[in-house]
């Protein structure tokens, strides 16, 4: 879990908002075998969707974090998280996070 505090500002520019949506889409889709892109949708549809989004920018002044690694879940669920994070074919592949979850499992008498 991450908590961010800061000063918020409205960003009314359509170009700024479109760039943010495009960057977010790429960040989420690029690891997939056949990533979807904003440009795959009709321009009129994207324009209509952008009108329903309010752009915000936060100047971060403080960040606090806490690890949430399925520790409140049953052991089989934790093991599934570790397997998914360790799987190079999974779009959320993250060997370092997989190792941390596996370490937690080992500490609870599981591997």
CORKA-V710545 format. One record per residue. N is the residue number from 1. RES is the residue in three letters. SS is DSSP state (A for helix, B for strand, O for the rest). PSI is psi in whole degrees, 0 to 359 (* if undefined). D_CENTER is the distance of its C-alpha to the mean C-alpha in Angstrom with 1 decimal. Layout:
BEGIN
N:RES:SS:PSI:D_CENTER
N:RES:SS:PSI:D_CENTER
END
This chain:
BEGIN
1:UNK:O:139:11.8
2:UNK:B:133:11.9
3:UNK:B:127:14.5
4:UNK:B:135:15.1
5:UNK:B:149:18.5
6:UNK:B:189:20.1
7:UNK:B:131:22.1
8:UNK:B:145:20.8
9:UNK:B:144:22.2
10:UNK:B:142:22.3
11:UNK:O:90:21.8
12:UNK:O:351:24.0
13:UNK:O:127:24.2
14:UNK:A:323:23.2
15:UNK:A:319:22.7
16:UNK:A:313:20.2
17:UNK:A:317:18.2
18:UNK:A:320:18.5
19:UNK:A:322:17.3
20:UNK:A:316:14.1
21:UNK:A:318:13.5
22:UNK:A:315:14.4
23:UNK:A:318:12.2
24:UNK:A:317:9.0
25:UNK:A:314:10.5
26:UNK:A:318:11.4
27:UNK:A:324:8.2
28:UNK:A:331:7.0
29:UNK:A:334:10.7
30:UNK:O:335:12.4
31:UNK:O:353:12.0
32:UNK:O:153:13.7
33:UNK:O:322:17.5
34:UNK:O:80:18.2
35:UNK:O:144:15.4
36:UNK:O:147:16.0
37:UNK:O:151:16.6
38:UNK:A:323:17.4
39:UNK:A:349:20.9
40:UNK:A:340:21.3
41:UNK:O:154:21.9
42:UNK:O:138:25.2
43:UNK:A:322:25.3
44:UNK:A:322:26.9
45:UNK:A:313:24.1
46:UNK:A:317:21.4
47:UNK:A:319:23.8
48:UNK:A:323:24.3
49:UNK:A:321:20.6
50:UNK:A:329:20.2
51:UNK:O:339:23.2
52:UNK:O:5:21.4
53:UNK:O:136:18.6
54:UNK:O:122:19.5
55:UNK:O:129:18.1
56:UNK:B:145:17.6
57:UNK:B:133:17.5
58:UNK:B:122:17.4
59:UNK:B:107:19.6
60:UNK:B:129:18.2
61:UNK:B:344:21.1
62:UNK:B:140:19.8
63:UNK:B:132:16.8
64:UNK:B:138:17.1
65:UNK:B:156:15.0
66:UNK:O:134:15.8
67:UNK:O:129:14.8
68:UNK:O:103:14.1
69:UNK:O:47:14.7
70:UNK:O:22:16.2
71:UNK:O:342:19.4
72:UNK:O:6:20.5
73:UNK:O:159:20.3
74:UNK:O:156:23.3
75:UNK:A:319:23.8
76:UNK:A:326:23.3
77:UNK:A:318:19.8
78:UNK:A:318:19.0
79:UNK:A:323:20.6
80:UNK:A:322:18.6
81:UNK:A:314:15.3
82:UNK:A:317:17.1
83:UNK:A:316:18.3
84:UNK:A:317:15.1
85:UNK:A:332:13.5
86:UNK:A:346:16.9
87:UNK:O:114:17.2
88:UNK:O:343:17.1
89:UNK:O:351:17.0
90:UNK:O:134:13.8
91:UNK:O:344:10.9
92:UNK:O:21:8.9
93:UNK:O:126:12.1
94:UNK:O:91:12.3
95:UNK:A:323:16.0
96:UNK:A:316:16.0
97:UNK:A:322:13.8
98:UNK:A:318:16.0
99:UNK:A:322:19.0
100:UNK:A:317:18.2
101:UNK:A:317:17.8
102:UNK:A:322:21.0
103:UNK:A:318:22.7
104:UNK:A:318:22.1
105:UNK:A:315:23.5
106:UNK:A:323:26.5
107:UNK:A:339:27.2
108:UNK:O:12:27.5
109:UNK:O:17:29.9
110:UNK:O:160:27.7
111:UNK:O:*:26.5
END
